[in-house]
Amino acid sequence: MESTFFTTTPPLKGIVKMRYSDFVVEEVTSEGVCEVKRYNKKMEERNFEKMKVPPNENNKENLILDMEKINQDTIGALAVIARGMNLSKKRIGYGGLKDKRAITAQRISLFDPDISRVERFGVKGIELRNPRWGDRIELGDLNGNQFTITIRNITKTNEEIENVVQQFVSEISFGIPNLYGNQRFGGKRMVTHKVGKLLLQQKFEEAVMLYLTETYEEEKTDMKNARINLARTRDFAKALREFPLEARSEKAMLNHLVKNPNDYANAFSTLPKKVRYLFTHAYQSHLFNKMIEERIKKLGRKAFEKQEGDLLDDGEVSAMLAGYESTYAGGIQGEIERKIMQEEGMDFSNFKVEGIAEISSQGMRKTIVLKPQNFQITKIEEDEFNPGTKAVTFSFYLTKGNYATTVLRELLKEEIF
């Protein structure tokens, strides 16, 4: 829903993620909250204790650690840990991906690590602590996430802010559309779901070239020029020299294509397995968003109410995350799901790609309504980085698989990247 919003509150205009510390994510599991304790403090207030791994008295194979990181995506942080501990990435488990431009804390597991390397590990921007022995952490092994978010450069008065938020809290108690945020689709480049569709259609050359060459307006000049030149010349060797060092994924794919010029299918195999699946999930998410938008278009404010033929998930109306074992709902929701799949030229069989299990998906269903829990203002203060304006800090909880940016989008009445 690019220009429409479900809530009717006035927009709380401001800047999101101006600073890393403005976006704090703390994973919640059956153990409780994995707290941010280090990078949200001033340098002189940060404590650092040397890690000491306890004896493995129950003969567990996995060491569980709390990982706090700043301005790094989860996959990148785990790659740094794998290198630092001389450990295969396959031996590291985690429950979910966390935002990059943020301070986040989550639990990870290391299978049979070298204890001396664990205790010596020290890398800027990543802290590991609270070691204990347990079972491997798998994707999805979390309850949800606790968010503490500061929005800056707000020109409203304290009273106006409080009034907007009070009305917003009242409205979201009935739920908002559970849309996937733009980060699921690659942020400002908005390419991940497009690549995912091409992969599922087994158009591997088109998928690779789109991933390597698609640009966006604010992209860094050297990266943008490298993409444009590759699109024009299709010279992989030259592109390998031109792409900047931080383009690790692109350079890995290009290196493969230099050695194997027409092997586009296996070029994607140079990416981590869990990253490869993200392309499929992005496309499933794109379809899911379109289904919610179509339902709201047809039913308006009654979109979240159960209709005949609806399939429920946790008592709430669901839509399809399409896969090779998916089935359509009945009634109006089934009509919507069939229509979207038909418009996209896709069917369930597309989601099973022989020989590439990691981009195949059985499919599932997901609730179309999102209900943030315990949404509240924790602080309103003068914004020291934007004189004459306010900075407002909120906290709220979301169950797993849901996006804080979906909530912020409704609050600010603008797209969040």
DAMOKA-V143949 format. One line per field, one symbol per residue. psi: psi as a letter, one per 30 degrees, with the letter a starting at -180 (. if undefined). A space follows every 10 residues. Layout:
psi=???
This chain:
psi=ifgllelglk kikakkhele ffjkkjkkaf fakjkkfefg lleffkkjkk kjklkifghl fkkklkjklk hkleeeeeee eeefghkkff gkllflklle ilklklklkk jhljeeeeff kjkkfkkklh klkalkklkf ileakkkjkk klhkflleee eeeeeeeeee efffllkhkk lfffggbffh feeeeeeeef ghieeeeeee effkllegkk eeeeeeeeee eefhjeeeee eeklefieee eeeeeefefi egieefefff lkefeeffee eeeeeeeeee eeeeeeeefb fgefkklkfk kljhflkllk jklfgllkla beeeeeeeee eeefhlleff gjjkfiefgl kflalkkfkk jkkhklkfkk lkjffikgll kkklklkklk glkefeeeee efhlkk.
